[in-house]
Amino acid sequence: MLLDNCVAPQLKGTAINKWKFALPVVLLTAAITLPATALPASQELLDKMLAAVAAMQSLEVDASFTNWDQANSSSGLLQAHFAMDTSAKDGKTIRREFLTAKITKTKRDGKVEVFQEHKIIDDGTFQWWEQRGLDTKGLLTVSKQIAKSFDWADQIARDTKEDWKLYGPKVVGEDLIHGQKMYVLEGAAPQDGTEKKSMRLWVGQDDLFVHRRIATDQRENEPEPNTDTREFLNLKVNWKIDPALFTYTPPEGATVTDDTKH
């Protein structure tokens, strides 16, 4: 979903795409069930969500991912701030983006296996990528690349449709989180052998974007399910983003690699 879209395509091949987030999830919110006639059908809601994504010209959000990986007894946390906007210039589509992300993976005994900090800024011409972590021994590295011009609206739409295809979620009630009334959806994937997968979504009734997603994967002979919880806070769609976010100057002392000539 959203943060996957915001982070994974850019960090493909790094530790962020290989780790399994952790942390057991305790749901503190309860959906308020309303009469079925008051709730939209699943396909109707999906159509409205896809229309909202298609109309998206800018997006800014704070996000938190937590995950429990039962097989590896490890937990993880990703905290991020993401912004993007799309504009037209001289008949061309210009896509800019900003991302800061902090990733921590911890074993049950408290040992930190992964710690990384990333900053990605794409100004529509070049993309700058800062990295610092255990694998860089705390040193800050910067790479300069040609702008990616990634189509976030298309990616979000494809991943949303994939969730509907896999889990077949149904609208089961309403809830109030993040100051907005939400549709609550529940779904389960067809059982594959001894593996049971389910998902719960909170979709904003005003903005029609996902604000919370909880997926579980229960496997036979494992006492706890793998859980993946994604929380999206301060989500703003189609508003003017501070242009300073899309400007970048490498910090003094950073090691810079220029990949634009390769």
Protein Blocks (a to p, Z undefined) as FASTA:
>chain_A
ZZlmmmmmmmgoiaklmmccedddddfbdcddddfklpccfklmmmmmmmmmmmpmbdcd
ddddddddfklopacddddddddddddeehiacdddddddddddddfkopafbdcddddd
dehlaccdddddfknnopacddddddfkiafklmmmmmmmmmmmmnopacfbdcdeehia
cdddddddddehjaccdddddddfklopafbdcdddddehiabdcddddddehiaehiac
dfklmgccddehiacddfklZZ
